[in-house]
Amino acid sequence: MKEQFFSHIARFDAKATVLTAALMLLGSAAAPVAEATSDDFQFELVPSGAVLQCLPDAKGTVRIESDGGAEVMTIKVTGLPPQTEFDVFVIQAPNFPFGLSWYQGDIQTNARGKGKARFVGRFNEETFIVAPGVAPAPIAHEGAFPDADLNPQTAPVHTYHLGLWFNSAEDARKAGCLDIVTPFNGEHQAGIQVLNTSHFPDGEGPLSQVKS
């Protein structure tokens, strides 16, 4: 069963390798790095390398405010295809292979290609994923990226970056972007990454600047 989990990861690696070299060369557009305050932290989302040509005006802003036992994170995006759904993930690294990631929620754009979403959770220097041991995992989805039946064991891993993905490869194609399928939505049938926080160092993503 453990071999099955890693075989799923290997298949994703093989598909994503087609993009890796190009994305490494393209990189992401530079943006100012924000400074954190105790109760209000703002920073930008920058275009992923894969969309610099097809979505040249794509950008986003993030604001994180303390709510006592949690944080309120508000994301605003512009320059995206109209009436299109995107998926927000909290991720370990901003670019491929992304590391450990979790699905935070959705953003739907309006007729002008603008969108906004508000999330409540733990978005600060203590944000992490941990798996003290291996345990059976539920199988809810099959397809190109089927669910693993076991989790990998891992010590605590901090996830300080954000990424935004097309909800479908078809939406990406309609926007003139690459139509490669990735696992970054609820059904594991998303499109390519659109925005990320790669203007922050890999190990020092913006959430690391939000104090607990």
NORKAGI-V60329 format. One record per backbone hydrogen bond with DSSP energy under -0.5 kcal/mol. NH is the residue of the N-H (numbers start at 1). CO is the residue of the C=O. E is the energy in kcal/mol with one decimal. If there is no record, write none. Layout:
BEGIN
nh=NH co=CO e=E
nh=NH co=CO e=E
END
This chain:
BEGIN
nh=5 co=1 e=-1.7
nh=6 co=2 e=-1.9
nh=7 co=3 e=-1.9
nh=8 co=4 e=-1.7
nh=9 co=5 e=-1.6
nh=10 co=6 e=-2.2
nh=11 co=7 e=-2.0
nh=12 co=8 e=-1.9
nh=13 co=9 e=-2.5
nh=14 co=10 e=-2.3
nh=15 co=11 e=-2.0
nh=16 co=12 e=-2.7
nh=17 co=13 e=-1.6
nh=18 co=15 e=-0.9
nh=19 co=16 e=-1.5
nh=20 co=16 e=-1.4
nh=21 co=17 e=-0.7
nh=23 co=19 e=-2.6
nh=24 co=20 e=-2.4
nh=25 co=21 e=-1.6
nh=26 co=22 e=-2.4
nh=27 co=23 e=-2.9
nh=29 co=47 e=-0.8
nh=34 co=32 e=-0.5
nh=37 co=40 e=-0.6
nh=41 co=64 e=-2.4
nh=43 co=62 e=-2.1
nh=45 co=60 e=-2.8
nh=46 co=196 e=-2.7
nh=48 co=194 e=-2.8
nh=51 co=48 e=-1.7
nh=52 co=49 e=-1.0
nh=55 co=51 e=-2.7
nh=58 co=55 e=-1.8
nh=59 co=78 e=-2.0
nh=60 co=45 e=-1.6
nh=61 co=76 e=-2.6
nh=62 co=43 e=-3.1
nh=63 co=74 e=-2.3
nh=64 co=41 e=-3.1
nh=65 co=72 e=-2.4
nh=66 co=39 e=-1.2
nh=67 co=70 e=-3.0
nh=69 co=67 e=-1.2
nh=71 co=121 e=-3.8
nh=72 co=65 e=-3.1
nh=73 co=71 e=-0.6
nh=73 co=119 e=-3.4
nh=74 co=63 e=-2.9
nh=74 co=72 e=-0.6
nh=75 co=73 e=-0.5
nh=75 co=117 e=-2.7
nh=76 co=61 e=-2.6
nh=77 co=115 e=-2.6
nh=78 co=59 e=-2.5
nh=80 co=113 e=-1.8
nh=83 co=110 e=-1.5
nh=84 co=81 e=-0.5
nh=86 co=107 e=-2.6
nh=87 co=165 e=-2.7
nh=88 co=105 e=-3.3
nh=89 co=163 e=-2.7
nh=90 co=102 e=-2.1
nh=91 co=89 e=-0.6
nh=91 co=161 e=-2.5
nh=92 co=98 e=-1.0
nh=92 co=100 e=-1.5
nh=93 co=98 e=-2.2
nh=98 co=95 e=-2.4
nh=99 co=97 e=-0.8
nh=102 co=90 e=-2.2
nh=104 co=88 e=-2.6
nh=104 co=102 e=-0.6
nh=105 co=88 e=-1.4
nh=107 co=86 e=-2.4
nh=109 co=84 e=-2.5
nh=110 co=114 e=-2.7
nh=113 co=110 e=-1.9
nh=115 co=77 e=-2.2
nh=117 co=75 e=-2.1
nh=119 co=73 e=-3.0
nh=121 co=71 e=-2.3
nh=123 co=121 e=-0.9
nh=125 co=210 e=-2.7
nh=127 co=124 e=-2.2
nh=129 co=157 e=-2.4
nh=131 co=154 e=-2.3
nh=137 co=149 e=-2.2
nh=140 co=138 e=-0.7
nh=146 co=143 e=-0.7
nh=147 co=141 e=-2.3
nh=151 co=135 e=-1.4
nh=154 co=131 e=-2.3
nh=157 co=129 e=-2.7
nh=159 co=127 e=-1.1
nh=160 co=158 e=-0.6
nh=161 co=91 e=-2.5
nh=163 co=89 e=-2.2
nh=164 co=195 e=-2.6
nh=165 co=87 e=-2.5
nh=166 co=192 e=-2.4
nh=167 co=85 e=-2.0
nh=172 co=168 e=-1.5
nh=173 co=169 e=-2.3
nh=174 co=170 e=-2.3
nh=175 co=171 e=-1.2
nh=176 co=173 e=-1.9
nh=177 co=172 e=-2.8
nh=182 co=190 e=-2.4
nh=185 co=183 e=-1.5
nh=188 co=185 e=-1.5
nh=190 co=182 e=-2.5
nh=191 co=166 e=-2.6
nh=194 co=164 e=-4.1
nh=195 co=164 e=-1.2
nh=196 co=46 e=-2.4
nh=197 co=162 e=-0.8
nh=200 co=197 e=-1.7
nh=204 co=201 e=-1.6
nh=207 co=160 e=-2.0
nh=208 co=205 e=-1.7
nh=209 co=206 e=-1.7
nh=210 co=207 e=-1.2
nh=211 co=209 e=-0.8
END
